[in-house]
């Protein structure tokens, strides 16, 4: 974090570097925590196994809605079988 101490200005700049820009690690960790394979996660989310694999490998960004859903399920200990 840096601060600009120019008279009359109080500006803070914060830069957070995230190595996982596509959500790859979060996706892989979430489906593992929920006890799902990539194929099972694909079926649960209504996407192809190829799409799930692309998300897991970081070849495609994980959609925000998917990321939010999985984070909520993990944090609230919601079993995927209870959702369908």
Secondary structure, 3 states (H helix, E strand, C coil): CEEECCCCCCEEECCCCCCCCCCHHHHHHHHHHCCCCHHHHHHHHCCCHHHHHHHHHCCCCCCHHHHHHHHHHHHCCCCHHHHC
